[in-house]
Each structure stands twice: as structure tokens, then as C-alpha cells.
């Protein structure tokens, strides 16, 4: 198993920033033997249910977050620490 964890992947739910489906990202993380994968789509957690569904059976830990666009246009990546946030 690899020690590497991708902490800033984007799916096709991040229009014009990502192209892969959450399922494809989860499958690839499993094939690469990654212990976890963080999916940070732009301004929402739209792909989280699909990533969780894909990774549940494989043992890859799905980390959820989002890239949040601030009022000044800057973008801040945020990872949720738990279900509450």
C-alpha cells in the first residue's frame, strides 16, 4: 500500500476544472493502492455520495471537502474533519 494520499482531486462536478467521474477517481485510487482520496469540488460536495459508494467496498478512505470561492474571487480548499464539518 502506498503512503501517498491525493488531497485535492476534482471531479467532473467541478465544471471545466475536472473531467473524471467520482467513481473513476475511486477506482483509480484503489488500483494505485492509495489509502485515501480527498475530493474537493468547486463550491460544493456534490460528488461525495458517489465517491463514498465507490470506495466503501474497496477500503479506500473517502475524504470530503470543497474548494470555496470567496467574495474577492480567491479560492480556499477545505477538508471536513468529520460528519459535522
N, C-alpha and C positions, 0 to 999 in steps of 0.2 A: 504494500500500500504506500502511496506517495504521501509526503508531508505537505505538499503544496495544496493550497485552497484558493480558488478564484473568488475574490471578494467584491468584484464589480462587473459581473456579467450583465448583459442586456438582452432581452428577448425581442421578438417581433412586435410586442406590445409597446415598445419604445420606438414609435414610428420614425423612420429614417436614421435610427441610431443602432438598431439591432435587427437581425434577419432570421434568427433561429427560433423555432418554437420552444417553449419551456420543456416539453417532452424530449426534444432533441438534445437540449443542453443537459438534462438529467441523465439521459442515456450515455452521452459522451463523457460526462463526469464519472459514471460507473465504469465505462470502458478504460478510462485513464487511471482508474483506481484512486480517484480523489476521495478524501474522507468527507468533504463537504463542498457545497457550491452556494455562493451568495448571488441572488438575482435582484438587481436594483433597476427596475424600470423607471422611466421618467414620470414623475408626479403621481405615482400610484403603485399599488401592489397587485396589479391586475392578473399577473401570471402565477401568483403564489399557489393557488389551489391546484393548478395543472402541474407545477413543479413538484409539489408535495405528493400528488397522486403518482407521478412517475418514480420518485425516489423512495417512496415508502417501502417497496419490496426489495430494493437493491442495497439498502444500508447507507446510501449517501445521505448525509445530513443536509437538508434544505434550509438555507439561511435567507431570511426575508428582509427586504429593505426597499428603499426608493431613492431616486435622485430628485430632490425637491428644488424647484425653481423659486428663487427668492424674488422679492419685488424689484430689485435692481438688475435682475437678469442672471445673476450668478447662480450656480448650481451646487448644492450641498448633498453629498451621498450620506445616507443614514441607514444603519442596520438596526433592526429591532432586537432587543436583548431577550425578550420573552413575549408571550401572547399579549400582554398588556401594552408592551411597547418598549 
